Amino acid sequence: MGRILMIAALVVVGFFVVGWLIGFVFSLLKWVLIAGLLALAVMGVMRLTRSGGAKSDDSPYA
């Protein structure tokens, strides 16, 4: 009887640990995606706001 209760307790604790790990991985993935979207937004704003009127010397369209 004691062994069965110990196995059941280990299974329940195992499910808690697996759930915590899955939650941690998805939370980490969410923050990586948010950081990537912010980086893309910053790159887009920098590209739009750089001096578009003045052409640089190394531009092939000068």
N, C-alpha and C positions, 0 to 999 in steps of 0.2 A: 504494500500500500504506500509506503514511504517513497519507494522508487518512482511509482506512477505520479505522485504529487510533485516530486522533484523534476521529472521530465516535463510535466505540464507547466510548471513554473518556468523552466528554461525555454520552452516554446513561446510562452507569453512574453518573456523578456526579449527573446530573439525577435519577435514581431515588433516590439517597441524600438529596438535598435535599428532594425531594417527601415521602419517608418521614419525614424530620425535621420538616418543617412540619406534616404530618398528626398526628404524635405530639404536637407542641407544642400544636396547637389542641385536641386531645382532652384533654390534661393540663390546659390552662387551663379547659376546660369542666367537667372533673371538680372542680376547686377552686372554681369559681363555684357549682356545685350543692351542694358541701359547705358553703360559706359561707351559701347560701340556706337550707339545712336547719337550720343552727345558728341563723340569725336567726329562723326560724319557731319553733324550739324555745324560744328565749329569749322570744319574744313570747307563746307559749302559757303558759310558766311565769309570766311577769309578769301575765298576765291571770288565772291561777288564784290567784296569791298576793297580789294587791292586796286591799285591805280590802273584803271582800265583805259583812261584817256591817253596817258603817256606811253609811247611804245619804247621798249627797251632796245638797246643796240644789237643784241644777239637774236632779235626776232626775225624770222624769215619773211615777215610781211611788212617790214619797215620801208 
